[in-house]
Each structure stands twice: as structure tokens, then as C-alpha cells.
Amino acid sequence: MDRDDRPAAPAHATGAVEFVSIDDISEDATFRLREPREVSDLAASIGRLGQLVPVELRPLPAAAPAPAGARASIEDAVVAGIPGARWQVVAGFRRLAALRLLQRDRVLARIHRELPDEDAWALALSKPLLGEPFLAADLEALRARLPETGAAPWAEDLLEDALARTPVAPEERERFLEFLRGAPGRSAGPAAGVEEGEGLEEEAGSRPAAGPEALPAEPETIEVTPDELALHLAVRLFELNQELAAAWEAWRDMAADGRRQVVEQARYLAELFPLMERETE
């Protein structure tokens, strides 16, 4: 008989998919990786299409430590005597919140009856750390392809929303970070389309006499102190935050392309923020 050398499937890959009562799921947030956000769009999608992806659950471990020397399974460690405290969410908090918003009484879940903490954390972290979101070019290509298939006509609106949330392309992000890293000592090179040596006569003091066809003089450079610059930026950011707060109230009424441009600019600021915050500590 031939030997089967295939490795056993890991514990977190063997869960069975079944419907679970939402009342049986604990509010435990051990594996919640980000603060709760608005889930109305997700709820609308689930209401239209149904729940397509199961949440990941495991038995809720007991709060009290196991007796010394005991080797009980996770299933044996389920909290007893507390109504509704049967299952712990490992991944899928937003889907669960959307189903609660829809007042559903059950959720499609993959049950992992034997899932140690290490594997549970690996399952919770795999999507945010390893998942690769679609970029704008990917979504545009998908939007061009779908009509040819004649399938999923409902996806058009979702594609518009996805384009508004699309991340900055990696090459653009790298260029921006390079700019930030070199900003303090950055020296501007020759302007685009200007050959080396052009303008040297002006720099040497041989500026042509003013005349009807003379080029307009370059605007005078105004020097500001670091304190003045900081105050100016603080005031501008305060005004911008007020405008963003007003825009958020009408966010859903804005065109998807406009929302995407705003998100891209805000993401640049988000990339800069931790660098600025680190320098203030």
C-alpha cells in the first residue's frame, strides 16, 4: 500500500460551515483588529445578495484557568451557565454587525472546534496583513469585463463604491514617501522641459531689458520662519477639517470619482501623520 505523505490539514482549515444563532455568539472582542465602523453599505449588500462569506468562530474559552495538569479541549473550555456565551468571533466582526443591523437571527459561520490561540490569531491577521486590495486599474478592468459576461448587473454600484475606497497605487505611495524622506534637504532640479544651462544668463545678472515681449518677472520669494509656517499650516488644517466635516454630511451624494480623489489626498496625509507624530514625541 502506497504511503500517503500529504501533511494533515491545519486545525484552522478544518472548520465546518453551518448556521449559528446570533444569540449564541459572545460580544468578546479579543480578535477585533479595528474600531467598529459604519456597516450600512455592507448590510445593504448582504440584504441584496445574502451572506456570501462565513464568519470564523471558535468555542468561547472559559474565563477561569484550567486546573493544573488538565488537558481539556477547547470545546470543554466553553463558558458554562451563561446564556448566549457559546462562541467567540475570530474574524468577521463587520459581517456580524451588519447581520445584527438587519435584525437577522442567525449567521453563516465556519466553526473551529479545536483552534488554539496561535492559530486563531493567524486566522484573524491573515486578511489584513496578507490580503492585497484591488487597485483602481484592477477595478476599472473588472468594470470593463463584467458587461461582457452578462452576469452580476448589481455589481456596478458596488464597483463605484470600491473605486472610491481604492488605495493609492504602490508606485505613487513610494514616490510620496521618498519625497517625505528627502523633503528637509530636497533641492529642486531643473524644471520639466528646461535644458541644463537655460536661465544662466538671468542668474548671472544679464536679465534682458523689460519690453513688450519680455517675460513676466518671477514672483518674489517670501521667507517665513518655522514658527510662522507651523501656525499657517495649523490654521489651514483647521479650516480643511471643517470643510471635510461638512463634506462628510453629503458624502453619499458626491460623485464616486470625486470621493475617490478626496480619499487619495486624505491618505497622503495619513501616511505623513505617523512620521510627524513621531517627531513630536
HUPEGI-V960729 format. One record per residue. RES is the residue in three letters. PHI is phi as a letter, one per 40 degrees, with the letter a starting at -180 (NA if undefined). PSI is psi as a letter, one per 20 degrees, with the letter a starting at -180 (none if undefined). NEAR is the number of other C-alpha atoms within 10 Angstrom. Layout:
BEGIN
RES/PHI/PSI/NEAR
RES/PHI/PSI/NEAR
END
This chain:
BEGIN
MET/NA/p/3
ASP/c/q/4
ARG/c/p/5
ASP/c/o/6
ASP/c/j/6
ARG/c/p/6
PRO/c/q/6
ALA/c/q/7
ALA/c/q/8
PRO/c/q/10
ALA/d/h/14
HIS/c/i/19
ALA/b/j/12
THR/b/j/15
GLY/c/q/18
ALA/c/q/10
VAL/c/p/15
GLU/a/r/12
PHE/c/p/13
VAL/b/p/17
SER/c/p/14
ILE/c/h/18
ASP/c/i/15
ASP/c/j/16
ILE/b/p/22
SER/c/q/17
GLU/c/j/13
ASP/d/p/13
ALA/b/k/12
THR/d/g/10
PHE/b/j/17
ARG/c/p/16
LEU/c/i/13
ARG/a/r/8
GLU/c/q/5
PRO/d/q/10
ARG/b/r/8
GLU/c/p/10
VAL/b/j/16
SER/c/h/14
ASP/c/g/12
LEU/c/h/17
ALA/c/g/22
ALA/c/h/15
SER/c/g/17
ILE/c/h/17
GLY/c/h/14
ARG/c/g/10
LEU/b/i/10
GLY/g/r/12
GLN/c/o/19
LEU/c/h/10
VAL/b/p/12
PRO/c/q/18
VAL/c/r/20
GLU/b/p/23
LEU/b/q/24
ARG/a/r/26
PRO/d/p/24
LEU/c/o/22
PRO/c/q/20
ALA/c/q/16
ALA/c/h/9
ALA/c/q/8
PRO/c/q/9
ALA/c/q/11
PRO/d/q/8
ALA/d/p/6
GLY/g/i/6
ALA/c/q/8
ARG/b/l/9
ALA/c/q/10
SER/c/r/14
ILE/c/h/17
GLU/c/h/18
ASP/c/i/14
ALA/c/j/16
VAL/c/p/19
VAL/c/p/18
ALA/b/q/13
GLY/g/j/8
ILE/b/o/10
PRO/d/p/11
GLY/g/i/15
ALA/c/m/20
ARG/b/g/21
TRP/b/q/27
GLN/b/p/22
VAL/c/p/25
VAL/b/h/25
ALA/a/q/25
GLY/h/k/17
PHE/c/h/19
ARG/c/h/17
ARG/c/g/21
LEU/c/g/24
ALA/c/h/18
ALA/c/h/22
LEU/c/h/24
ARG/c/h/15
LEU/c/h/14
LEU/c/i/14
GLN/g/k/10
ARG/c/q/13
ASP/b/i/13
ARG/a/r/17
VAL/b/q/20
LEU/c/p/20
ALA/b/q/24
ARG/c/o/22
ILE/c/p/24
HIS/b/n/23
ARG/c/h/20
GLU/b/n/17
LEU/b/n/24
PRO/c/r/14
ASP/d/g/11
GLU/c/g/8
ASP/c/h/15
ALA/c/g/21
TRP/c/h/15
ALA/c/g/13
LEU/c/g/17
ALA/c/h/18
LEU/c/i/17
SER/c/g/11
LYS/c/g/12
PRO/c/h/10
LEU/c/h/9
LEU/b/i/8
GLY/c/q/9
GLU/b/o/8
PRO/c/q/13
PHE/c/p/16
LEU/c/r/16
ALA/d/g/18
ALA/c/h/12
ASP/c/g/12
LEU/c/h/17
GLU/c/g/14
ALA/c/h/10
LEU/c/g/14
ARG/c/h/15
ALA/c/h/9
ARG/c/h/11
LEU/d/g/14
PRO/d/h/12
GLU/c/h/8
THR/c/h/8
GLY/g/j/8
ALA/b/r/9
ALA/f/l/9
PRO/c/h/10
TRP/c/i/11
ALA/c/i/13
GLU/d/g/14
ASP/c/h/10
LEU/c/h/12
LEU/c/h/16
GLU/c/g/19
ASP/c/h/18
ALA/c/h/18
LEU/c/h/21
ALA/c/h/20
ARG/b/j/19
THR/c/q/20
PRO/c/r/17
VAL/c/q/17
ALA/d/q/13
PRO/d/h/10
GLU/c/h/9
GLU/c/g/11
ARG/c/g/15
GLU/c/g/12
ARG/c/g/11
PHE/c/g/15
LEU/c/h/15
GLU/c/g/11
PHE/c/g/12
LEU/c/g/14
ARG/c/h/12
GLY/b/j/11
ALA/d/g/10
PRO/d/g/8
GLY/b/k/7
ARG/c/p/10
SER/b/p/8
ALA/c/p/6
GLY/c/a/8
PRO/c/q/11
ALA/c/q/8
ALA/d/p/6
GLY/g/j/6
VAL/b/p/10
GLU/c/q/9
GLU/c/p/10
GLY/g/h/8
GLU/c/p/10
GLY/g/i/12
LEU/c/h/11
GLU/c/h/11
GLU/c/g/10
GLU/c/h/9
ALA/c/i/8
GLY/g/j/8
SER/c/l/10
ARG/c/p/11
PRO/c/q/10
ALA/c/q/9
ALA/c/q/10
GLY/a/a/8
PRO/d/h/6
GLU/b/j/7
ALA/c/q/9
LEU/c/q/10
PRO/c/q/8
ALA/c/q/7
GLU/c/q/6
PRO/c/q/6
GLU/c/p/6
THR/c/p/6
ILE/b/o/5
GLU/c/p/8
VAL/b/q/10
THR/c/q/7
PRO/d/h/9
ASP/c/h/9
GLU/c/h/11
LEU/c/g/12
ALA/c/g/12
LEU/c/g/11
HIS/c/g/13
LEU/c/h/12
ALA/c/g/12
VAL/c/g/12
ARG/c/g/12
LEU/c/h/12
PHE/c/g/12
GLU/c/h/12
LEU/c/g/12
ASN/c/h/12
GLN/c/g/12
GLU/c/h/11
LEU/c/h/15
ALA/c/h/12
ALA/c/h/11
ALA/c/h/14
TRP/c/h/13
GLU/c/h/9
ALA/b/k/10
TRP/d/g/14
ARG/c/h/11
ASP/c/i/10
MET/c/q/12
ALA/c/q/12
ALA/d/h/19
ASP/c/h/13
GLY/c/g/12
ARG/c/h/20
ARG/c/h/22
GLN/c/g/15
VAL/c/g/14
VAL/c/h/17
GLU/c/g/18
GLN/c/h/11
ALA/c/h/13
ARG/c/h/15
TYR/d/g/15
LEU/c/h/11
ALA/c/h/11
GLU/c/h/14
LEU/c/h/14
PHE/d/g/11
PRO/c/h/11
LEU/c/g/12
MET/c/g/10
GLU/c/h/9
ARG/c/h/8
GLU/c/i/7
THR/c/i/7
GLU/c/none/5
END
